[in-house]
Amino acid sequence: VQLVESGGGSVQAGGSLRLSCAASRDKYNRNSLAWFRQAPGKEREGVARIGRFNSRTLYADSVKGRFTISQGKAKNALHLQMNSLEVEDTGMYFCAAGNPSLYHGSWKVPAEYDDWGQGTQVTVS
């Protein structure tokens, strides 16, 4: 699965951004799509995940109530609506596809995903 992110940019704290990820339709047998982020000097962390077939969503505690993950109607597009952005949300955001376990927070583990986009930068000041 090829993944291409877009929509990053710079925004003031309290503002909003909407990220998008376009997924190729071939080899589309992954049950989960997710957004990860990585700040300089820090490990990549799971932000949100959505089930491709049941649209079940999971969020990191740090973004609950502020971020919303969704799929496009054709289910080959992924979005992340980010509201009330904080300086701590700054980082490179990646979309990922895979078949992670949904137990014990495994959905947040990068190694559980097979396909990655190149990332899009989000800077909150």
ROGULUM-537732 format. One record per residue (C-alpha): x, y, z. Coordinates in pm, 1 decimal. Each point is the difference from the previous one (the first is absolute). Last residue first. Layout:
! ROGULUM-537732
<balo xx="X" yy="Y" zz="Z"/>
...
***
This chain:
! ROGULUM-537732
<balo xx="373.7" yy="2796.0" zz="1794.1"/>
<balo xx="-135.7" yy="-317.3" zz="-156.0"/>
<balo xx="197.9" yy="-165.4" zz="-278.8"/>
<balo xx="-138.1" yy="-295.4" zz="-193.8"/>
<balo xx="227.2" yy="-165.6" zz="-254.8"/>
<balo xx="-128.8" yy="-262.6" zz="-242.1"/>
<balo xx="127.3" yy="-355.9" zz="-14.9"/>
<balo xx="145.9" yy="-233.6" zz="-262.4"/>
<balo xx="-286.9" yy="-245.3" zz="24.0"/>
<balo xx="26.1" yy="-332.7" zz="170.6"/>
<balo xx="-96.2" yy="-361.2" zz="-64.3"/>
<balo xx="37.0" yy="-307.2" zz="214.7"/>
<balo xx="-126.2" yy="104.3" zz="340.5"/>
<balo xx="39.4" yy="-187.1" zz="330.8"/>
<balo xx="361.2" yy="120.3" zz="30.6"/>
<balo xx="-130.4" yy="354.3" zz="57.3"/>
<balo xx="-169.7" yy="-96.2" zz="329.5"/>
<balo xx="-310.1" yy="207.1" zz="72.2"/>
<balo xx="-240.8" yy="-272.8" zz="-110.2"/>
<balo xx="164.9" yy="-220.1" zz="259.9"/>
<balo xx="-177.9" yy="190.5" zz="275.7"/>
<balo xx="-66.5" yy="-308.3" zz="207.1"/>
<balo xx="-230.6" yy="-148.7" zz="-258.8"/>
<balo xx="-77.4" yy="123.8" zz="-349.4"/>
<balo xx="254.9" yy="-229.0" zz="-162.9"/>
<balo xx="143.0" yy="167.8" zz="-302.1"/>
<balo xx="-85.1" yy="-81.4" zz="-360.2"/>
<balo xx="165.6" yy="275.2" zz="-199.0"/>
<balo xx="-20.2" yy="338.8" zz="-165.1"/>
<balo xx="185.4" yy="315.1" zz="102.5"/>
<balo xx="-37.5" yy="375.1" zz="-23.9"/>
<balo xx="286.1" yy="212.2" zz="118.4"/>
<balo xx="10.7" yy="332.3" zz="181.0"/>
<balo xx="329.3" yy="178.9" zz="55.9"/>
<balo xx="-9.3" yy="198.9" zz="319.1"/>
<balo xx="-167.1" yy="275.2" zz="199.0"/>
<balo xx="-294.5" yy="-115.8" zz="210.0"/>
<balo xx="178.6" yy="117.5" zz="317.9"/>
<balo xx="-51.1" yy="360.8" zz="-112.3"/>
<balo xx="-372.6" yy="-62.7" zz="30.0"/>
<balo xx="-269.4" yy="-27.5" zz="-263.9"/>
<balo xx="-356.5" yy="69.3" zz="103.0"/>
<balo xx="-121.4" yy="-195.7" zz="-301.5"/>
<balo xx="162.3" yy="-270.7" zz="-213.0"/>
<balo xx="-209.0" yy="-169.7" zz="-265.5"/>
<balo xx="184.1" yy="-310.4" zz="-115.6"/>
<balo xx="-100.8" yy="-146.5" zz="-332.6"/>
<balo xx="40.9" yy="-327.8" zz="-184.0"/>
<balo xx="-83.7" yy="-66.6" zz="-361.9"/>
<balo xx="-34.3" yy="-343.0" zz="-162.3"/>
<balo xx="-324.7" yy="-73.1" zz="178.0"/>
<balo xx="-203.5" yy="117.1" zz="-301.8"/>
<balo xx="-212.0" yy="208.8" zz="232.2"/>
<balo xx="308.1" yy="160.9" zz="155.5"/>
<balo xx="114.9" yy="-127.3" zz="333.3"/>
<balo xx="5.4" yy="180.4" zz="332.0"/>
<balo xx="225.3" yy="89.9" zz="291.0"/>
<balo xx="-107.7" yy="276.5" zz="237.7"/>
<balo xx="237.0" yy="198.0" zz="220.2"/>
<balo xx="-84.7" yy="226.7" zz="294.8"/>
<balo xx="-223.2" yy="-209.5" zz="227.8"/>
<balo xx="269.4" yy="-261.2" zz="48.1"/>
<balo xx="339.7" yy="129.2" zz="-113.1"/>
<balo xx="225.5" yy="-71.2" zz="299.4"/>
<balo xx="-188.2" yy="-318.0" zz="92.5"/>
<balo xx="101.9" yy="-161.3" zz="-328.2"/>
<balo xx="-301.3" yy="-80.6" zz="-208.7"/>
<balo xx="-186.6" yy="-307.6" zz="-122.8"/>
<balo xx="-268.3" yy="-12.0" zz="-265.5"/>
<balo xx="-221.0" yy="-280.7" zz="-127.8"/>
<balo xx="-77.5" yy="65.6" zz="-365.9"/>
<balo xx="-128.2" yy="-357.2" zz="-43.5"/>
<balo xx="180.0" yy="-99.7" zz="-321.4"/>
<balo xx="300.5" yy="230.2" zz="-10.3"/>
<balo xx="35.3" yy="16.0" zz="376.6"/>
<balo xx="122.0" yy="339.2" zz="110.9"/>
<balo xx="308.6" yy="95.7" zz="199.9"/>
<balo xx="116.2" yy="315.1" zz="173.2"/>
<balo xx="318.4" yy="159.0" zz="137.5"/>
<balo xx="254.0" yy="-281.0" zz="15.3"/>
<balo xx="348.0" yy="108.8" zz="100.4"/>
<balo xx="332.3" yy="21.7" zz="-180.0"/>
<balo xx="278.9" yy="35.0" zz="250.2"/>
<balo xx="139.1" yy="336.8" zz="99.5"/>
<balo xx="305.3" yy="201.4" zz="-93.7"/>
<balo xx="-192.1" yy="221.7" zz="-238.0"/>
<balo xx="-373.7" yy="-69.5" zz="25.3"/>
<balo xx="-151.7" yy="-304.2" zz="-164.3"/>
<balo xx="-361.8" yy="-51.0" zz="-86.1"/>
<balo xx="-218.2" yy="-294.0" zz="-86.7"/>
<balo xx="-331.3" yy="-17.8" zz="-181.1"/>
<balo xx="-174.8" yy="-328.6" zz="-57.6"/>
<balo xx="-171.1" yy="-222.2" zz="-250.4"/>
<balo xx="-102.2" yy="-346.8" zz="107.0"/>
<balo xx="-130.0" yy="-318.6" zz="-158.8"/>
<balo xx="262.3" yy="-19.4" zz="-273.2"/>
<balo xx="-101.7" yy="-190.5" zz="-311.1"/>
<balo xx="33.7" yy="275.8" zz="-257.5"/>
<balo xx="270.2" yy="-165.5" zz="-201.5"/>
<balo xx="-95.5" yy="242.4" zz="-277.8"/>
<balo xx="-225.0" yy="294.0" zz="74.1"/>
<balo xx="274.3" yy="251.0" zz="63.7"/>
<balo xx="-47.7" yy="205.8" zz="312.2"/>
<balo xx="-38.4" yy="377.7" zz="10.6"/>
<balo xx="64.3" yy="159.4" zz="337.4"/>
<balo xx="-152.8" yy="324.4" zz="118.7"/>
<balo xx="80.5" yy="237.2" zz="283.7"/>
<balo xx="-237.8" yy="268.8" zz="120.9"/>
<balo xx="136.5" yy="284.2" zz="207.5"/>
<balo xx="-145.0" yy="207.3" zz="280.7"/>
<balo xx="100.8" yy="288.8" zz="223.5"/>
<balo xx="30.4" yy="24.9" zz="376.8"/>
<balo xx="375.3" yy="43.2" zz="-16.3"/>
<balo xx="96.8" yy="177.7" zz="-318.6"/>
<balo xx="32.4" yy="-190.6" zz="-324.9"/>
<balo xx="274.3" yy="-122.3" zz="-229.9"/>
<balo xx="-59.1" yy="-260.5" zz="-266.7"/>
<balo xx="-113.0" yy="-352.2" zz="-74.1"/>
<balo xx="-276.1" yy="-78.1" zz="-244.5"/>
<balo xx="137.3" yy="-292.2" zz="-198.1"/>
<balo xx="94.6" yy="-363.3" zz="50.0"/>
<balo xx="70.7" yy="-260.8" zz="-267.8"/>
<balo xx="-41.3" yy="-372.5" zz="67.8"/>
<balo xx="90.7" yy="-287.3" zz="-228.8"/>
<balo xx="-137.4" yy="-339.2" zz="98.1"/>
***
